């Protein structure tokens, strides 16, 4: 059995791994996370953004251990509220075990091209014999219960620390991403949020869950604004999206042309996947394989990214709404892209429409312990006397979201033409 391990971390300074956590960390499936960049292709824009899912996972483990200690110091909840408490730190440590190469990018592809999101794929890694052995000290059934926590499917009251509005993953990645990108946008009052966490009884369902004290809601606001700023300036930066769109197209076309099967996307690290696609493309004589090996892969590796031909923000819509297919990789989207390519004198595949989407910018479904001791749920309607966080989060999401048309050769498109093809009047 491994001993306690001390990790020096540039963000949290010292992370103390207990023997079980150290054993998990030493498995090959966890070490794989060292070679998956946390921010995908953002390092092509922010050179410092080479931090990995490995670093991030250790940080989430650290914050979870800290949060549990602070909750235990209060210890006002009954024993049933602490169900699966011993497993929660390891769920935090393993929450990203199923990630694809370059993190979230491939989760944006259509379902038939990828086996599922990283939470669903984690089951494959939990089947690894070395990881199973590392989890044995936690007792029979622990592996399955940890997997439920990761998927957000556990009934344990402490589920909210791993998956939910207050999960510690968000606090960690915002701070870490901002630091490594060298930007001032990810400032989250983590200490205040951790101090403000409470285990409270849900007034509707009766069970216990993780909530936040009313006096810590201002720290919750810092989390919302930090997330907005990071999406607007880093995650959805135009060049980051250009690189991500190109990478997705490479993988999508490789799968469609049967150069590799969807299941082969599970497991490879960043460079392994690109190398594998390049090798398969080199041994195929198809037009798609030739385009991948001669144009798209060299362009991605040399940072010759597609250029913006048009850009539409929320302010440009003027009573119109973007068609739902623009956020997918559907046949309709490909048809419009090829129409634009023909109009611009480009080859099919040389125009790419990007309209990024994400789960709610700030998913709000949490319990708030009011100053008088009462407990209320903060949901879509907000809470009287507190800032209307749900409405604000929705507005920030729409402000941050931008539709872009990228082309391999520099071209310019009129906004009206793009609106005509990708939008419709509100209400029909």
ZIHURA-V444937 format. One line per field, one symbol per residue. ss: DSSP state (@ for helix, = for strand, . for the rest). phi: phi as a letter, one per 40 degrees, with the letter a starting at -180 (. if undefined). Layout:
# ZIHURA-V444937
ss = ???
phi = ???
This chain:
# ZIHURA-V444937
ss = ....=====...=====.@@@@@@@..@@@@@@@@.=....@@@.......=@@@@@@@@@@@@@@@@@@@@@@....@@@@..@@@@@@@@@......=..=.@@@@..@@@....@@@@@@@@@..@@@@@@@@@@...@@@@@@@@@@.....@@@@@......@@@@@@@@@@@@@@........@@@@@@@=====......======@@@@@@@@@@@@@@@@@@@@@@..@@@@@@@@@@@@@@@@@@@.....@@@@....@@@@@@@@@@@@@....@@@@@@@@@@@@@@@.....======.@@@...===.@@@@...@@@@@@@@@@@@@.......=====..........====.....====..........@@@@@@@@@@@@..=====.......@@@@@@@@===...
phi = .ccdbbbcbccbgbbbccdcccccdccccccdccbbcdbfbcccbbdccbcbccdcccccddccccccccccccfcccdccbdgdccddccccbcbccccdffcdcccccdccbcicccccddcccccdccdcccddchcgcdccccccccgbcccdcdccbaicbccdcdccccccccccgbccccbccdccccccacbcccccgccacbbcdcbcccccccccccdccccbbcbddcccccccccccdcdcccccgcacdcccchccdcccccccccccccbbcccccccccbccdccccfccdbccaabcdcccfgbbccccccbbcccccccdcccccccgbcdgcbbcbbcbadddacbaacbccccgcbbccbccgbdgbdccccccccccccccbcbbbbcbcabbcdcccddcbbaccgh
